[in-house]
């Protein structure tokens, strides 16, 4: 086949190691770092299995990438590729591949709706899990993921609470004036002892990728008008704008509104408003211009609208839904206009430019407002590796 995809040597090695695990345990977790070719490695495993049909569940935005890979790589099995939200429409297959498994089936302490729908397809079926960040928010994320398998290492535990009694470290925190249990911290050595044998890991450094991403922080000064609105909202939990009233009556609404305000947008009464301030946009244009070698990640819907109004050539991407499965190896400059509050997506997003054949250094540019919400989000998510929640939200007014 002309133009056929040729696996790299390390993908053959990963597939061979993974297949050995799958045959022995009916579970293999491909937990290699971003951009290391896990998709094709999983396909190589499937091709060497004694099966006929394969069901791949992935993110909606990643379906096209799987289809493209299968079109480029000659294969003999019958593959069905769909997203997690369509799982209930499908029957069981001989092999189940769960791509970006941490995203939809790792919730705790109680499983979500999608977990139950995938469970109907996974009983008695060998599973290949794929994720570069299988437990970014703690090893508790592994209970329900691996629990999808009939051969789960946790099969002797009736539910998460029973499992946590043995593997967890109980903690409590105050949210909205009441004390609640926290199930994130675990006895990591005990968890790893029980399940590490199911994982195949590899770093980009081990696979001799030439460049690793490096963060560069740019603190953008907000203009006086924007800073005044920010400080008023922070102090009064109320803001009037163009005839609209924003009442930030919860901590979540307050920090979300402040975060939006930095990017020049607001959401009031389920309506997105695009404001006139363009501090971050002006900085991008002055430093990198508007060209095809520039990619910009935004978090909020209205920010995407605003960026597309100002940039006609740069690639504008959503920071959550497009954090994974996107190849930006051709991009010179990657700018994080605003980031979401997930450590897993931060890790995934900043590696989009990595590639074995990339000949340029990788710098990920974060646009922050000093001591503002964006600065706090970066320090929590990127530095301290914890999700940005009320417990790490500091109400600090901006100073000009």
GUMAR-936997 format. One line per 8 residues: number of its first residue (from 1); their letters; for each residue x, y, z of C-alpha. Coordinates in pm, 1 decimal. Example, Ala and Ser with C-alpha at 12.3 -4.5 7.8 and 13.67 -1.06 7.14 Angstrom:
% GUMAR-936997
1> AS> 1230.0:-450.0:780.0; 1367.0:-106.0:714.0 .
***
This chain:
% GUMAR-936997
1> XXXXXXXX> 0.0:0.0:0.0; 144.1:337.0:-107.1; 187.8:577.7:182.2; 128.5:303.1:437.5; 210.2:389.6:796.3; 530.1:220.8:914.5; 556.5:154.1:1288.9; 868.1:279.2:1461.8 .
9> XXXXXXXX> 1092.7:22.7:1634.0; 985.3:129.2:1981.8; 618.6:78.1:1887.1; 692.6:-283.7:1799.2; 869.6:-322.0:2135.5; 581.3:-166.4:2327.9; 329.4:-381.9:2142.4; 521.6:-702.8:2213.2 .
17> XXXXXXXX> 550.6:-622.7:2583.4; 186.8:-519.7:2600.3; 66.0:-830.7:2422.0; 248.9:-1050.4:2671.9; 62.2:-876.1:2953.6; -270.0:-901.1:2773.9; -231.9:-1273.3:2716.8; -135.5:-1334.4:3078.3 .
25> XXXXXXXX> -370.2:-1097.3:3263.1; -641.0:-1001.4:3008.8; -544.2:-641.1:3091.6; -274.1:-415.5:2953.7; -240.4:-49.0:3036.8; -32.9:147.6:2784.3; 71.4:437.4:3006.2; 352.4:583.0:2796.8 .
33> XXXXXXXX> 403.3:957.6:2775.2; 225.5:1178.7:2523.9; 327.0:1159.7:2157.4; 499.3:819.8:2193.8; 267.7:644.3:1947.9; 33.1:454.7:2179.2; -246.6:436.8:1919.7; -44.9:238.0:1666.3 .
41> XXXXXXXX> 112.4:29.7:1944.1; -236.8:-77.3:2052.6; -332.0:-159.2:1693.4; -19.5:-374.3:1659.7; -127.4:-561.0:1973.1; -477.0:-614.0:1839.2; -344.3:-741.0:1507.1; -144.5:-1011.7:1685.2 .
49> XXXXXXXX> -435.2:-1123.3:1904.6; -640.5:-1430.5:1821.9; -958.8:-1226.5:1775.9; -1177.4:-1091.7:1497.0; -1344.9:-773.8:1622.9; -1214.4:-471.1:1813.3; -1415.9:-191.0:1973.9; -1226.8:133.8:2035.0 .
57> XXXXXXXX> -1377.7:391.5:2269.6; -1212.9:732.3:2267.0; -1289.1:1103.5:2291.7; -1518.0:1247.5:2025.7; -1238.5:1467.7:1893.0; -1000.1:1172.3:1869.0; -1222.5:942.2:1660.2; -1095.9:1090.4:1332.7 .
65> XXXXXXXX> -733.5:1031.9:1436.6; -800.9:663.1:1501.6; -982.7:627.1:1170.8; -696.1:796.9:988.2; -437.8:569.4:1151.9; -637.4:260.3:1059.4; -669.6:385.1:702.0; -292.1:428.4:681.2 .
73> XXXXXXXX> -192.5:102.0:850.1; -281.2:-228.5:677.9; -485.4:-436.1:924.8; -681.4:-760.5:926.6; -915.3:-720.1:1222.9; -1257.3:-557.6:1213.0; -1239.2:-227.6:1405.9; -1525.4:-14.3:1529.7 .
81> XXXXXXXX> -1417.9:329.2:1654.2; -1658.5:548.4:1846.9; -1667.2:787.0:2141.9; -1751.1:698.1:2500.4; -2091.5:863.4:2485.5; -2193.6:625.5:2203.9; -2083.1:311.7:2389.6; -2440.1:214.1:2481.9 .
89> XXXXXXXX> -2526.2:181.1:2111.6; -2273.1:-98.0:2054.3; -2247.4:-467.0:2124.9; -1958.2:-647.3:2289.2; -1651.1:-719.2:2074.1; -1364.9:-965.1:2110.6; -1127.1:-692.3:2232.3; -1196.8:-356.0:2396.4 .
97> XXXXXXXX> -956.2:-61.1:2364.9; -1022.0:229.0:2603.9; -832.6:533.1:2479.6; -773.6:825.3:2720.9; -918.4:595.1:2983.5; -862.4:843.5:3265.5; -1116.8:1083.9:3119.5; -1454.2:916.5:3148.9 .
105> XXXXXXXX> -1433.0:610.1:3370.1; -1201.2:707.4:3653.2; -1438.0:905.1:3874.2; -1457.2:824.5:4244.1; -1591.1:749.3:4499.8; -1900.4:660.3:4294.6; -1886.6:550.7:3929.6; -2046.1:771.4:3667.4 .
113> XXXXXXXX> -2308.5:689.6:3407.8; -2052.3:621.0:3135.3; -1871.8:371.9:3356.9; -2187.7:165.5:3382.5; -2244.4:178.0:3006.5; -1887.3:69.9:2931.3; -1910.6:-201.5:3196.3; -2183.2:-368.3:2989.0 .
121> XXXXXXXX> -1926.9:-406.1:2707.0; -1626.3:-504.7:2914.4; -1746.1:-807.3:3109.1; -1543.2:-1112.5:3006.0; -1353.9:-908.7:2744.5; -976.6:-842.9:2736.0; -901.7:-470.7:2763.6; -621.5:-244.3:2643.5 .
129> XXXXXXXX> -623.9:81.7:2840.5; -444.4:383.3:2695.3; -351.6:704.2:2876.0; -40.9:912.4:2936.6; -195.8:1029.2:3264.6; -379.6:731.1:3415.6; -379.8:869.1:3769.9; -290.2:1238.8:3752.0 .
137> XXXXXXXX> -531.9:1319.6:4037.5; -418.3:1029.3:4251.0; -417.8:650.1:4243.2; -783.2:643.0:4345.5; -849.6:701.1:3974.5; -741.7:343.1:3904.9; -1012.8:171.5:4106.1; -1296.6:209.1:3856.9 .
145> XXXXXXXX> -1075.2:204.2:3548.4; -929.8:-137.6:3623.3; -1260.1:-240.1:3781.1; -1411.3:-256.7:3431.7; -1222.5:-579.3:3375.2; -1348.4:-918.6:3487.4; -984.3:-979.5:3584.6; -945.9:-658.3:3784.9 .
153> XXXXXXXX> -683.3:-665.2:4061.5; -958.8:-515.6:4279.0; -1212.5:-792.6:4211.1; -1219.5:-886.5:4580.6; -1354.7:-541.3:4672.0; -1727.9:-481.1:4650.6; -1698.6:-105.6:4597.6; -1462.2:191.9:4615.2 .
161> XXXXXXXX> -1526.2:252.7:4983.4; -1415.6:-99.0:5076.2; -1107.7:-58.1:4856.2; -1024.9:281.9:5006.1; -1041.4:137.6:5357.1; -733.5:-71.1:5266.6; -553.1:153.1:5017.7; -663.2:505.3:5105.0 .
169> XXXXXXXX> -543.6:773.5:5344.3; -855.6:942.1:5487.7; -862.6:1322.0:5475.8; -1128.9:1583.9:5530.8; -1170.2:1939.1:5404.7; -1419.6:2222.7:5436.5; -1620.8:2318.9:5128.6; -1899.0:2576.7:5141.3 .
177> XXXXXXXX> -1897.6:2568.6:5519.7; -1922.7:2195.0:5572.6; -1669.9:1922.1:5628.8; -1650.0:1654.0:5358.5; -1431.3:1343.7:5312.3; -1151.5:1353.9:5054.5; -1058.7:1029.7:4876.6; -760.1:1141.7:4671.3 .
185> XXXXXXXX> -463.2:1039.0:4885.9; -367.6:671.4:4884.4; -100.5:435.4:5008.8; 74.7:450.2:4673.2; 324.3:170.5:4737.1; 42.3:-71.7:4820.1; -158.2:29.8:4511.6; 143.3:-6.6:4283.9 .
193> XXXXXXXX> 232.6:-342.7:4434.9; -111.2:-469.5:4340.4; -136.4:-335.4:3985.8; 200.3:-213.8:3848.8; 249.7:-541.3:3662.7; -36.7:-444.5:3430.0; 131.5:-124.9:3305.1; 363.5:-58.3:3013.1 .
201> XXXXXXXX> 543.2:274.0:3059.8; 795.0:469.4:2855.3; 905.6:830.8:2860.7; 995.2:1045.8:2563.4; 1346.6:1070.9:2704.8; 1379.2:692.0:2716.1; 1263.8:678.8:2354.9; 1521.7:944.6:2262.5 .
209> XXXXXXXX> 1288.2:1225.8:2166.2; 1516.5:1522.1:2091.4; 1318.0:1792.7:2275.4; 1104.9:1817.8:2588.9; 853.6:2097.5:2651.0; 963.8:2386.3:2872.6; 720.3:2635.0:3025.8; 770.9:3008.8:2987.3 .
217> XXXXXXXX> 552.2:3241.9:3192.3; 442.3:3582.3:3064.2; 271.1:3806.3:3319.0; 33.9:4035.9:3133.3; -69.3:4360.6:3299.6; -441.9:4427.4:3276.3; -547.6:4780.3:3190.0; -692.1:5000.3:3462.6 .
225> XXXXXXXX> -1052.2:4941.3:3359.2; -1019.8:4561.9:3357.9; -832.0:4559.2:3687.8; -1099.6:4777.4:3847.8; -1373.6:4538.2:3731.2; -1172.1:4241.2:3862.2; -1120.5:4398.3:4204.7; -1483.0:4513.4:4232.0 .
233> XXXXXXXX> -1611.1:4164.6:4152.2; -1365.3:4012.4:4399.3; -1471.3:4248.9:4678.4; -1844.7:4286.5:4620.0; -1924.9:3951.0:4451.1; -2127.2:4169.8:4217.1; -2063.1:4344.6:3887.4; -2280.5:4549.2:3657.8 .
241> XXXXXXXX> -2178.1:4554.4:3294.4; -2361.1:4698.3:2991.8; -2697.1:4663.7:3159.4; -2626.9:4311.6:3286.3; -2583.3:4211.6:3650.7; -2336.7:3942.2:3754.0; -2391.3:3801.7:4102.3; -2105.2:3571.9:4207.5 .
249> XXXXXXXX> -2294.3:3408.5:4492.7; -2075.8:3096.4:4512.8; -1701.7:3051.0:4536.2; -1703.6:2852.9:4209.7; -1891.4:3126.4:4024.6; -1657.8:3391.3:4164.1; -1332.9:3226.6:4059.5; -1476.6:3126.4:3721.8 .
257> XXXXXXXX> -1596.2:3482.8:3654.3; -1261.2:3631.8:3758.0; -1083.1:3384.0:3531.9; -1305.7:3479.2:3240.0; -1256.5:3847.8:3304.9; -879.6:3814.8:3258.0; -943.2:3678.3:2909.2; -1190.6:3949.2:2817.9 .
265> XXXXXXXX> -1518.5:3759.1:2848.2; -1798.3:3701.1:3101.3; -2096.0:3471.5:3142.6; -2407.5:3635.1:3286.4; -2743.8:3455.9:3309.0; -2625.7:3181.1:3071.8; -2520.9:3442.1:2815.6; -2159.7:3478.1:2707.6 .
273> XXXXXXXX> -2040.4:3836.4:2670.8; -1726.5:3934.7:2479.9; -1569.4:4236.7:2646.7; -1355.3:4502.5:2487.6; -1030.2:4436.8:2673.9; -762.5:4269.6:2459.5; -451.7:4271.9:2679.3; -358.9:3908.9:2615.0 .
281> XXXXXXXX> -448.8:3927.3:2246.1; -236.7:4238.2:2198.2; 57.8:4062.7:2363.7; 26.6:3760.4:2132.8; 7.4:3974.4:1820.8; 305.9:4187.4:1918.0; 522.2:3885.8:2003.4; 420.3:3617.7:1750.0 .
289> XXXXXXXX> 179.8:3778.7:1502.8; -94.5:3573.0:1336.5; 39.1:3281.2:1134.3; 3.1:2906.3:1077.9; 303.3:2835.1:1301.4; 109.9:2960.9:1604.7; -141.3:2761.8:1813.1; -346.9:2914.9:2094.5 .
297> XXXXXXXX> -534.6:2722.5:2365.3; -836.8:2882.3:2531.7; -1068.0:2753.6:2806.3; -1402.8:2933.4:2782.8; -1638.2:2928.3:2483.0; -1648.4:3305.6:2447.0; -1267.5:3320.4:2451.5; -1265.4:3098.8:2144.9 .
305> XXXXXXXX> -1505.8:3334.6:1969.6; -1293.1:3632.9:2067.2; -968.0:3474.3:1951.6; -1114.2:3369.5:1616.6; -1226.6:3727.0:1559.2; -866.4:3842.9:1602.0; -667.7:3552.6:1453.9; -737.5:3425.1:1102.6 .
313> XXXXXXXX> -431.1:3205.3:1049.6; -328.6:3075.3:1392.5; -476.1:2746.8:1513.4; -726.4:2817.3:1794.5; -794.0:2517.0:2018.3; -1009.5:2439.3:2320.4; -798.7:2363.1:2629.7; -1013.5:2073.8:2755.9 .
321> XXXXXXXX> -1166.8:1894.0:2458.1; -853.5:1933.4:2241.7; -588.5:1876.7:2507.9; -536.5:1520.4:2386.4; -498.6:1350.2:2051.1; -387.1:1665.4:1868.0; -56.5:1671.8:1675.9; 112.8:2011.2:1696.1 .
329> XXXXXXXX> 464.5:1894.9:1610.9; 463.8:2137.7:1315.3; 382.1:2439.0:1533.9; 662.9:2673.8:1636.2; 481.8:2860.4:1914.3; 220.1:2719.4:2151.5; 38.6:2974.6:2368.2; -189.4:2893.8:2661.1 .
337> XXXXXXXX> -431.6:3188.3:2660.5; -618.2:3030.5:2952.5; -596.6:2680.0:3097.5; -856.5:2462.8:3264.3; -819.0:2333.7:3618.6; -714.0:1974.2:3549.7; -361.3:1845.2:3606.8; -412.5:1561.9:3359.0 .
345> XXXXXXXX> -506.9:1792.7:3074.3; -221.1:2029.2:3158.6; 25.7:1741.6:3119.3; -136.8:1624.5:2797.1; -168.5:1972.5:2645.4; 190.4:2089.6:2693.2; 328.0:1785.3:2507.5; 137.4:1840.7:2181.4 .
353> XXXXXXXX> 449.6:1965.5:1998.7; 670.6:1671.8:2095.3; 790.4:1439.5:1820.9; 1086.7:1215.6:1747.3; 1170.6:1413.4:1435.5; 1113.1:1765.4:1570.3; 1428.2:1973.9:1518.2; 1326.0:2279.0:1723.6 .
361> XXXXXXXX> 1308.7:2332.5:2100.4; 961.3:2326.1:2256.7; 854.1:2625.4:2461.7; 498.6:2642.3:2596.5; 397.9:3002.5:2664.1; 152.4:3071.0:2949.2; -21.1:3409.9:2963.0; -84.4:3493.4:3327.1 .
369> XXXXXXXX> -198.8:3786.0:3536.5; 29.0:3823.8:3837.1; -151.0:3708.2:4154.3; -470.1:3679.8:3951.3; -671.8:3362.9:3899.2; -461.3:3251.8:3601.0; -145.6:3276.8:3812.0; -311.0:3073.4:4088.5 .
377> XXXXXXXX> -436.2:2812.9:3840.0; -86.7:2768.4:3696.8; 73.8:2732.0:4040.7; -186.5:2480.6:4155.2; -218.0:2272.8:3838.8; 123.5:2299.5:3676.0; 356.0:2340.6:3974.2; 182.4:2165.2:4263.7 .
385> XXXXXXXX> 4.0:1907.5:4044.9; -335.0:1950.8:4209.7; -666.2:2050.0:4059.5; -758.7:2414.1:4114.1; -1045.1:2409.2:4365.6; -1182.4:2629.0:4641.5; -913.5:2513.4:4882.4; -638.7:2672.9:4669.9 .
393> XXXXXXXX> -833.7:2984.0:4564.1; -675.8:3293.1:4720.5; -882.3:3613.1:4709.3; -605.6:3860.3:4625.7; -688.6:4196.5:4465.1; -486.5:4306.0:4164.0; -237.0:4587.5:4206.8; -132.3:4811.1:3917.1 .
***
